[in-house]
Amino acid sequence: MKFALGKKLGMTTIHNEDGAHNVTLVEIAPNTVDLIRSEEKDGYSAIRLSTPKTSKKDTKVEFRAEVSEDLGQGKTIGADVFEVGDIVQVSALAKGKGFQGVVKRHGFKGGPASHGHRHALRAPGSIGSAFPQHVIKGKRMAGRMGGKRATCVGLQVVSVDGDNGIIALRGPVPGVSGRIVEIAGQ
């Protein structure tokens, strides 16, 4: 299993023999293995990686994996662990969108825009029923959107620059530029 912590840099276009690809660049600074969990001691196998701090948030993440001999405590992992064509999944804190209405947050259709329906275009409509005379918990209504952990699967590694520690991923990478992302693949 391949895994690393990186920092999302932004998007660009790469031209190669397959054509033009819109990609997201991720900088992978040397990750250090700082903790190894074993089945006997902890009840599961995992490796915890740390990366040089880029913000005030904690930059230590655990990956569930079988521990191999070449990954000991204090070893480093770089961008060269990935190869062109690898399929990976990326997890990060998604971009926060603030307080949003039901049309954007849940994809509601909205009301009619004409024929006597003034100011009802983006309204949620009826939210209650005769019984139990209160709003049911979990009802889809307006509220805060985004800002939660998101995982995107099936992203393809298009380019690997081991010298500079940068990989290019094709597909939607969650989060804003400058945020720490977790990359895991087979």
C-alpha positions in Angstrom: 0.0 0.0 0.0 1.2 3.5 -0.9 0.4 6.5 1.2 1.7 10.0 2.0 0.7 13.4 3.3 0.9 16.4 1.0 0.0 20.0 0.6 -2.4 21.0 -2.2 -0.8 23.6 -4.4 -3.4 24.4 -7.0 -4.5 23.4 -10.5 -2.8 23.6 -13.9 -2.9 21.9 -17.3 -0.3 19.2 -18.3 0.2 18.4 -22.0 1.6 14.9 -22.8 1.2 12.2 -25.5 -2.4 11.5 -24.3 -3.4 15.1 -24.7 -4.1 17.9 -22.3 -5.1 17.1 -18.7 -6.4 19.4 -16.0 -4.6 18.3 -12.9 -4.1 19.3 -9.3 -0.5 19.7 -8.0 0.3 18.3 -4.6 3.6 18.9 -2.9 4.8 16.0 -0.8 7.5 17.1 1.6 9.5 14.3 3.1 7.1 12.4 5.5 8.6 10.8 8.5 7.3 7.6 10.1 7.0 8.6 13.7 4.9 5.8 15.1 4.2 2.2 14.3 1.2 0.4 15.7 1.2 -3.4 15.9 -1.6 -6.0 16.1 -0.2 -7.4 19.4 0.2 -4.1 21.3 -2.6 -1.9 19.9 -5.0 -4.3 18.3 -4.5 -3.1 14.7 -1.6 -2.4 12.3 -1.0 1.2 11.3 1.8 3.6 10.4 1.6 7.3 11.6 3.3 9.8 9.3 4.2 13.4 10.1 5.2 16.2 7.8 6.8 19.6 8.4 4.1 21.9 9.7 2.6 24.3 7.2 -0.2 25.6 9.4 -1.3 25.6 13.0 -3.3 22.3 12.5 -1.9 18.9 13.5 0.0 17.3 10.6 0.2 13.7 11.9 -2.0 11.1 10.3 -2.4 7.4 10.7 -2.7 5.0 7.8 -4.0 1.5 8.4 -1.5 -0.8 6.7 0.6 -3.8 7.2 4.0 -2.8 8.5 6.9 -3.9 6.3 10.6 -4.1 7.0 11.5 -1.1 4.8 9.2 1.2 6.8 10.7 1.6 10.2 10.4 4.4 12.7 12.3 7.4 11.5 12.3 6.5 7.8 11.1 9.0 5.2 8.5 8.8 2.4 8.6 11.1 -0.5 6.7 11.7 -3.8 8.6 8.9 -5.5 6.5 6.3 -3.7 3.8 6.9 -6.3 4.1 6.0 -10.0 2.4 7.4 -13.1 -0.9 5.6 -13.6 -1.5 4.8 -9.9 -5.1 5.1 -8.8 -5.4 6.8 -5.4 -7.9 8.3 -3.0 -7.5 11.7 -1.4 -9.0 12.9 1.9 -9.0 16.4 3.3 -11.1 19.0 5.0 -13.5 20.3 2.3 -13.9 23.9 1.4 -16.3 25.7 3.7 -19.2 27.4 1.9 -20.9 29.1 4.9 -24.7 29.4 5.4 -26.5 28.2 2.3 -30.1 27.8 1.3 -31.9 24.5 0.3 -31.4 25.0 -3.4 -27.6 25.0 -3.2 -27.2 22.8 -0.1 -29.5 20.0 -1.0 -30.3 20.5 -4.7 -34.0 21.4 -4.2 -35.7 22.5 -7.4 -37.3 25.7 -6.0 -40.7 27.2 -6.8 -42.1 28.6 -10.0 -40.7 31.9 -11.2 -43.9 33.3 -12.7 -47.7 33.2 -12.6 -48.3 34.8 -9.2 -45.4 33.3 -7.2 -43.6 36.3 -6.0 -40.5 35.8 -3.9 -40.9 32.0 -3.8 -38.2 30.9 -6.3 -35.7 29.6 -3.8 -38.0 29.0 -0.8 -38.0 25.5 0.7 -41.7 25.0 0.7 -43.7 23.1 3.3 -41.5 21.6 6.1 -44.0 20.0 8.5 -46.9 17.6 8.7 -50.0 17.1 10.8 -48.2 14.7 13.1 -46.0 14.9 15.2 -46.5 18.7 15.2 -42.8 19.6 15.2 -39.9 19.6 12.7 -38.3 16.2 12.5 -34.6 16.0 13.4 -32.4 15.8 10.3 -34.9 17.6 8.0 -33.2 19.0 5.0 -33.2 22.8 5.5 -30.9 25.8 5.1 -27.7 25.8 7.1 -23.9 25.6 7.1 -22.4 23.8 4.1 -19.0 22.3 3.6 -16.1 22.4 6.1 -16.2 18.6 6.8 -13.9 15.8 5.9 -14.3 14.7 2.3 -12.8 11.8 0.4 -12.5 11.5 -3.4 -11.7 8.1 -4.8 -10.4 7.0 -8.3 -8.0 9.8 -8.9 -5.1 9.1 -11.3 -1.5 10.0 -10.8 -0.5 11.8 -14.1 3.0 13.0 -13.3 5.6 12.4 -10.5 8.5 14.8 -9.9 10.6 13.1 -7.2 13.3 15.8 -7.2 10.9 18.6 -6.3 8.4 16.4 -4.4 5.4 17.2 -6.5 2.8 14.9 -8.0 0.0 15.8 -10.4 -3.5 14.2 -9.8 -6.3 14.0 -12.3 -9.7 14.3 -10.6 -11.3 16.4 -7.9 -9.0 17.0 -4.9 -10.9 18.2 -1.9 -9.9 21.3 0.1 -8.4 24.7 -0.6 -4.9 25.4 -1.8 -2.4 25.2 1.0 -4.3 22.5 3.0 -2.9 19.2 4.0 -4.3 16.2 2.1 -4.0 12.5 2.7 -3.1 10.4 -0.3 -3.5 6.6 -0.3 -3.4 4.0 -3.0 -2.5 0.4 -3.8 
